Amino acid sequence: MPLKKGYSRKSIGKNIAMEEKAGRPRKQAVAIALNVARKAAEKAGKPSKAPKRKRK
């Protein structure tokens, strides 16, 4: 099943769950879901709503 193209917390959470169910490690699933959300926010013209990258 393809990932949801959205940037809400709900769609990000569902994408993480779908990736984990597909057998991906937790960190990788989160990275994929946040990348999809970031691209969706950019496409919608709302880059400020995109999830921010955390700096270490």
VMD Tcl script that builds the backbone (N, CA, C; Angstrom):
set m [mol new atoms 168]
animate dup $m
set s [atomselect $m all]
$s set {name element resname resid chain x y z} {
  {N N MET 1 A 0.841 -1.167 0.000}
  {CA C MET 1 A 0.000 0.000 0.000}
  {C C MET 1 A 0.897 1.245 0.000}
  {N N PRO 2 A 0.626 2.209 -0.863}
  {CA C PRO 2 A 1.479 3.394 -0.918}
  {C C PRO 2 A 1.312 4.270 0.322}
  {N N LEU 3 A 2.306 5.091 0.553}
  {CA C LEU 3 A 2.280 5.984 1.709}
  {C C LEU 3 A 1.328 7.152 1.468}
  {N N LYS 4 A 0.798 7.699 2.556}
  {CA C LYS 4 A -0.104 8.853 2.484}
  {C C LYS 4 A 0.717 10.100 2.155}
  {N N LYS 5 A 0.204 10.908 1.253}
  {CA C LYS 5 A 0.884 12.138 0.856}
  {C C LYS 5 A 0.339 13.294 1.676}
  {N N GLY 6 A 0.756 13.396 2.906}
  {CA C GLY 6 A 0.284 14.461 3.779}
  {C C GLY 6 A 1.350 14.834 4.780}
  {N N TYR 7 A 1.120 15.946 5.478}
  {CA C TYR 7 A 2.107 16.394 6.444}
  {C C TYR 7 A 1.524 16.572 7.837}
  {N N SER 8 A 0.330 16.025 8.065}
  {CA C SER 8 A -0.239 16.083 9.406}
  {C C SER 8 A 0.399 15.006 10.285}
  {N N ARG 9 A 0.276 15.183 11.593}
  {CA C ARG 9 A 0.833 14.192 12.521}
  {C C ARG 9 A 0.190 12.824 12.304}
  {N N LYS 10 A -1.099 12.841 11.968}
  {CA C LYS 10 A -1.834 11.594 11.759}
  {C C LYS 10 A -1.277 10.827 10.553}
  {N N SER 11 A -1.047 11.514 9.452}
  {CA C SER 11 A -0.543 10.832 8.260}
  {C C SER 11 A 0.903 10.386 8.453}
  {N N ILE 12 A 1.687 11.173 9.177}
  {CA C ILE 12 A 3.065 10.774 9.459}
  {C C ILE 12 A 3.075 9.505 10.311}
  {N N GLY 13 A 2.211 9.455 11.325}
  {CA C GLY 13 A 2.119 8.271 12.186}
  {C C GLY 13 A 1.687 7.033 11.428}
  {N N LYS 14 A 0.726 7.194 10.530}
  {CA C LYS 14 A 0.270 6.044 9.734}
  {C C LYS 14 A 1.375 5.563 8.801}
  {N N ASN 15 A 2.132 6.502 8.233}
  {CA C ASN 15 A 3.227 6.116 7.350}
  {C C ASN 15 A 4.327 5.375 8.104}
  {N N ILE 16 A 4.608 5.814 9.320}
  {CA C ILE 16 A 5.607 5.120 10.141}
  {C C ILE 16 A 5.135 3.693 10.418}
  {N N ALA 17 A 3.870 3.558 10.800}
  {CA C ALA 17 A 3.322 2.226 11.106}
  {C C ALA 17 A 3.366 1.322 9.875}
  {N N MET 18 A 3.050 1.872 8.711}
  {CA C MET 18 A 3.062 1.067 7.487}
  {C C MET 18 A 4.476 0.606 7.139}
  {N N GLU 19 A 5.452 1.484 7.314}
  {CA C GLU 19 A 6.840 1.126 7.018}
  {C C GLU 19 A 7.362 0.075 7.999}
  {N N GLU 20 A 6.999 0.210 9.276}
  {CA C GLU 20 A 7.415 -0.790 10.259}
  {C C GLU 20 A 6.780 -2.141 9.959}
  {N N LYS 21 A 5.534 -2.122 9.544}
  {CA C LYS 21 A 4.840 -3.361 9.207}
  {C C LYS 21 A 5.499 -4.033 8.002}
  {N N ALA 22 A 6.072 -3.210 7.127}
  {CA C ALA 22 A 6.763 -3.737 5.948}
  {C C ALA 22 A 8.142 -4.304 6.296}
  {N N GLY 23 A 8.560 -4.144 7.577}
  {CA C GLY 23 A 9.809 -4.749 8.019}
  {C C GLY 23 A 10.987 -3.801 8.111}
  {N N ARG 24 A 10.753 -2.518 7.993}
  {CA C ARG 24 A 11.849 -1.558 8.087}
  {C C ARG 24 A 12.161 -1.260 9.559}
  {N N PRO 25 A 13.423 -0.950 9.871}
  {CA C PRO 25 A 13.764 -0.549 11.244}
  {C C PRO 25 A 13.050 0.756 11.610}
  {N N ARG 26 A 12.835 0.973 12.902}
  {CA C ARG 26 A 12.090 2.138 13.387}
  {C C ARG 26 A 12.669 3.464 12.878}
  {N N LYS 27 A 13.988 3.643 13.011}
  {CA C LYS 27 A 14.620 4.893 12.597}
  {C C LYS 27 A 14.442 5.137 11.100}
  {N N GLN 28 A 14.566 4.094 10.307}
  {CA C GLN 28 A 14.413 4.234 8.862}
  {C C GLN 28 A 12.964 4.563 8.512}
  {N N ALA 29 A 12.020 3.938 9.204}
  {CA C ALA 29 A 10.601 4.207 8.959}
  {C C ALA 29 A 10.269 5.666 9.268}
  {N N VAL 30 A 10.819 6.193 10.349}
  {CA C VAL 30 A 10.584 7.589 10.714}
  {C C VAL 30 A 11.185 8.513 9.654}
  {N N ALA 31 A 12.393 8.211 9.210}
  {CA C ALA 31 A 13.048 9.045 8.204}
  {C C ALA 31 A 12.250 9.076 6.904}
  {N N ILE 32 A 11.747 7.938 6.480}
  {CA C ILE 32 A 10.955 7.862 5.252}
  {C C ILE 32 A 9.670 8.665 5.397}
  {N N ALA 33 A 8.981 8.484 6.511}
  {CA C ALA 33 A 7.709 9.176 6.734}
  {C C ALA 33 A 7.897 10.691 6.787}
  {N N LEU 34 A 8.945 11.147 7.454}
  {CA C LEU 34 A 9.190 12.587 7.538}
  {C C LEU 34 A 9.600 13.167 6.193}
  {N N ASN 35 A 10.316 12.395 5.397}
  {CA C ASN 35 A 10.700 12.855 4.066}
  {C C ASN 35 A 9.465 13.017 3.179}
  {N N VAL 36 A 8.543 12.066 3.247}
  {CA C VAL 36 A 7.298 12.158 2.480}
  {C C VAL 36 A 6.500 13.381 2.922}
  {N N ALA 37 A 6.431 13.612 4.228}
  {CA C ALA 37 A 5.689 14.754 4.764}
  {C C ALA 37 A 6.325 16.072 4.333}
  {N N ARG 38 A 7.652 16.123 4.352}
  {CA C ARG 38 A 8.355 17.334 3.950}
  {C C ARG 38 A 8.067 17.673 2.493}
  {N N LYS 39 A 8.101 16.655 1.638}
  {CA C LYS 39 A 7.813 16.864 0.212}
  {C C LYS 39 A 6.361 17.275 -0.006}
  {N N ALA 40 A 5.438 16.707 0.743}
  {CA C ALA 40 A 4.016 17.047 0.615}
  {C C ALA 40 A 3.772 18.494 1.020}
  {N N ALA 41 A 4.426 18.948 2.080}
  {CA C ALA 41 A 4.265 20.329 2.527}
  {C C ALA 41 A 4.834 21.299 1.493}
  {N N GLU 42 A 5.966 20.961 0.921}
  {CA C GLU 42 A 6.564 21.811 -0.114}
  {C C GLU 42 A 5.639 21.912 -1.321}
  {N N LYS 43 A 5.080 20.786 -1.732}
  {CA C LYS 43 A 4.194 20.757 -2.900}
  {C C LYS 43 A 2.917 21.552 -2.628}
  {N N ALA 44 A 2.434 21.532 -1.399}
  {CA C ALA 44 A 1.218 22.257 -1.033}
  {C C ALA 44 A 1.487 23.756 -0.864}
  {N N GLY 45 A 2.747 24.160 -0.949}
  {CA C GLY 45 A 3.095 25.564 -0.798}
  {C C GLY 45 A 3.129 26.018 0.640}
  {N N LYS 46 A 3.321 25.082 1.561}
  {CA C LYS 46 A 3.375 25.410 2.992}
  {C C LYS 46 A 4.654 24.847 3.606}
  {N N PRO 47 A 5.790 25.355 3.173}
  {CA C PRO 47 A 7.048 24.805 3.700}
  {C C PRO 47 A 7.227 25.015 5.191}
  {N N SER 48 A 6.543 26.008 5.774}
  {CA C SER 48 A 6.680 26.227 7.210}
  {C C SER 48 A 5.978 25.137 8.015}
  {N N LYS 49 A 5.046 24.411 7.391}
  {CA C LYS 49 A 4.329 23.326 8.064}
  {C C LYS 49 A 5.097 22.004 7.984}
  {N N ALA 50 A 6.160 21.975 7.210}
  {CA C ALA 50 A 6.940 20.748 7.045}
  {C C ALA 50 A 7.650 20.393 8.341}
  {N N PRO 51 A 7.814 19.102 8.643}
  {CA C PRO 51 A 8.564 18.701 9.838}
  {C C PRO 51 A 10.002 19.195 9.747}
  {N N LYS 52 A 10.527 19.686 10.843}
  {CA C LYS 52 A 11.880 20.224 10.872}
  {C C LYS 52 A 12.875 19.114 11.170}
  {N N ARG 53 A 14.063 19.258 10.610}
  {CA C ARG 53 A 15.140 18.318 10.899}
  {C C ARG 53 A 15.787 18.724 12.217}
  {N N LYS 54 A 16.022 17.759 13.062}
  {CA C LYS 54 A 16.653 18.043 14.354}
  {C C LYS 54 A 18.173 17.975 14.191}
  {N N ARG 55 A 18.830 18.957 14.724}
  {CA C ARG 55 A 20.306 19.002 14.684}
  {C C ARG 55 A 20.837 18.412 15.973}
  {N N LYS 56 A 21.922 17.673 15.855}
  {CA C LYS 56 A 22.548 17.074 17.047}
  {C C LYS 56 A 23.654 17.925 17.547}
}
mol reanalyze $m
mol bondsrecalc $m
mol representation Tube
mol addrep $m
